[in-house]
Each structure stands twice: as structure tokens, then as C-alpha cells.
Amino acid sequence: MEAVEPEADEAAWLRRARIGDAAAFRELLLAHQARVFSIALRFTGRRADAEELAQDVFVQLHGALGQLADPAHLKHWLLRTVSHRCIDRLRQQQRRPRLLPIEALQGAGEAAASSDAQGDPLAGMRLRGLLLQLAPDPRAVLLLRFQEDLDPSDIAVVLDMPLNTVKSHLRRSLDWLREQVAGDNHGY
Amino acid sequence: MDIEEHLRAALAPRQPRPGFDERVMTRLRVGKPVPVRRSWRIAAALAATLAGAAFALHWQLVQQRERQAGQQLLLALQITSSELNQVQQKLVHLDTTHAQENGS
């Protein structure tokens, strides 16, 4: 589970991390690792790739601590950085053919029960698989909307995207997902 | 359940493998990526390299043996041919001698 800490603690960790306190930086890392890793996992579909990408983000964060004013800014920076890195990587991968990774569809071990508790495990696998078929931009929009629960206006800021484009991606992606799921239900 | 609720459930945050924070901190100290599951990859790459090297060595030995066998066969044929020539020359010589004796 993600560590839930009061914002005051996070502000203190950020202040201490900025002056080189490694323990404080580790606390920030622990507080945000699930957020960053999950976005990378849903984007890449591979745990090893997601781990590497998430490491890259935190290493970059370490060098950017001086630019971050407060915890809200930190969260925004992390979401923005991981999303853009994921989109860039996905665009590079889409230039060459690749197989759909099975890890992307599975419940991936320890957290499977928590994610599928609210619904059908097969439906969860199917949705994760469908998500991997989306283009980079709509995939990022859906992840930020339904994993991070961001509003379309926040997503627009994080992704440097016009608000109408975000709304359009959301609407079209959801329509497409509904069609795919309905197709499954009406299949033989 | 609506598709949006399904999505929220399917996209619940996941934790990385244990020790992620330590790997990041190590990477900050060392300055290069710290892989989480690289050991089996290194072992697999090493095994593949060793297998390739063993196969190449074996192939080289087989080729060498074939070359040696070919050379030995050639030598044996040369010896046989030489001996046959000698026998043939003796037969011709004997034949000529007999003919001269009968003629005289």
C-alpha cells in the first residue's frame, strides 16, 4: 500500500532532501514509488521496464529537488516526468513490432487481490490489455484520470495538452473500451 | 459496474518489488542503473556464450579430424598407388623376360 503521510511531513522531507538529507529523500521516494511505478507499469506492460523507468524518474528528481517548492509541486513534477518519459519510450517502441507482454495483463502478484476485489479479475485483465492497445497520448490521459484520479484540467497541465484534446481522448477512449467490452460480452 | 469503475479497479496502484528505494539510493551513489532481476539474465547470457564457444570448439575439432582423415586417406592412396606401380613394373619386366626366353 502507498504510504499516506500528512502533507506537513512531506514538506519537511522535501526541505531536508533539498539540503542533501538522504533519509528524507528516501521518505519521499517511499511515498511516491507506487504512483510512479504503476504509471510506468501500465505504460510499458513489463515490470523490469517499469522498474528501470521509475528509477530514472527518481534519479532525475534527486537532481531537480531545488526547483520544487512544495509537495503539490513535487507530485505534479513526478506525474509530468513519468508520463512524458513513458510516452517517449512508447513512441520509440511503436516504431518496431513488439509482442503484447503477458505481465501487462496479469494481476502481477501481490496486489492482484486488491485491484480485482471490486470487480471481475478477467475484466481487469481485459481492460489492462486493451489499455496497451491505445496510442501513447490517450493511454496517458486514461491512466492519469483513473489511476491518479486527476481532473481533465489537471491532466491537461501535466501533459501539456489542450483541455479539449484531453476531453476528446477521454471520451473516445472510453467509447472504444465500451465497444470492445460489449463485443466480448456478445461474442461466442 | 460502469466501465469507469472497472478501470479504477483495474488500474489500482502497484508497488514495485521490495527494495526499490534501496536500488534507487544505490544508483544515486553509483551513478548507473541497478537492475532488479539482472542476475538470471547475466547467467543466461553467460550460459549462451559458453554453449556457443563449446559448439565452435567442437566444430573446429571435427573439422580438424576430417582434414587429418582426408590427408591420411590421400597418403594411403598414394602409397597404394606407388606399390601397385611397382608390382605392375615387375609384372611387365617378368613378362618381357619370359617372352625373350621363349623367343630364344
Chai-1 contact restraints between the chains, C-beta under 6 A:
chainA,res_idxA,chainB,res_idxB,connection_type,confidence,min_distance_angstrom,max_distance_angstrom,comment,restraint_id
A,E2,B,P13,contact,1.0,0.0,6.0,A-B,restraint_1
A,R26,B,D21,contact,1.0,0.0,6.0,A-B,restraint_2
A,L29,B,D21,contact,1.0,0.0,6.0,A-B,restraint_3
A,L29,B,V24,contact,1.0,0.0,6.0,A-B,restraint_4
A,L30,B,D21,contact,1.0,0.0,6.0,A-B,restraint_5
A,Q33,B,P16,contact,1.0,0.0,6.0,A-B,restraint_6
A,Q33,B,F20,contact,1.0,0.0,6.0,A-B,restraint_7
A,A34,B,P13,contact,1.0,0.0,6.0,A-B,restraint_8
A,A34,B,Q15,contact,1.0,0.0,6.0,A-B,restraint_9
A,F37,B,P16,contact,1.0,0.0,6.0,A-B,restraint_10
A,S38,B,P13,contact,1.0,0.0,6.0,A-B,restraint_11
A,S38,B,R14,contact,1.0,0.0,6.0,A-B,restraint_12
A,L41,B,R14,contact,1.0,0.0,6.0,A-B,restraint_13
A,E51,B,P16,contact,1.0,0.0,6.0,A-B,restraint_14
A,E51,B,V36,contact,1.0,0.0,6.0,A-B,restraint_15
A,E52,B,P33,contact,1.0,0.0,6.0,A-B,restraint_16
A,Q55,B,V24,contact,1.0,0.0,6.0,A-B,restraint_17
A,Q55,B,R27,contact,1.0,0.0,6.0,A-B,restraint_18
A,F58,B,V24,contact,1.0,0.0,6.0,A-B,restraint_19
A,V59,B,R27,contact,1.0,0.0,6.0,A-B,restraint_20
A,H62,B,L28,contact,1.0,0.0,6.0,A-B,restraint_21
A,A111,B,R14,contact,1.0,0.0,6.0,A-B,restraint_22
A,S114,B,A12,contact,1.0,0.0,6.0,A-B,restraint_23
A,S115,B,A9,contact,1.0,0.0,6.0,A-B,restraint_24
A,S115,B,A12,contact,1.0,0.0,6.0,A-B,restraint_25
A,Q118,B,A9,contact,1.0,0.0,6.0,A-B,restraint_26
A,G119,B,M1,contact,1.0,0.0,6.0,A-B,restraint_27
A,G119,B,H6,contact,1.0,0.0,6.0,A-B,restraint_28
A,G119,B,A9,contact,1.0,0.0,6.0,A-B,restraint_29
A,A123,B,H6,contact,1.0,0.0,6.0,A-B,restraint_30
A,G124,B,A10,contact,1.0,0.0,6.0,A-B,restraint_31
A,L127,B,H6,contact,1.0,0.0,6.0,A-B,restraint_32
A,L127,B,A10,contact,1.0,0.0,6.0,A-B,restraint_33
A,R128,B,A10,contact,1.0,0.0,6.0,A-B,restraint_34
A,F146,B,L7,contact,1.0,0.0,6.0,A-B,restraint_35
A,F146,B,R8,contact,1.0,0.0,6.0,A-B,restraint_36
A,F146,B,L11,contact,1.0,0.0,6.0,A-B,restraint_37
A,Q147,B,L11,contact,1.0,0.0,6.0,A-B,restraint_38
A,L177,B,I3,contact,1.0,0.0,6.0,A-B,restraint_39
A,R178,B,I3,contact,1.0,0.0,6.0,A-B,restraint_40
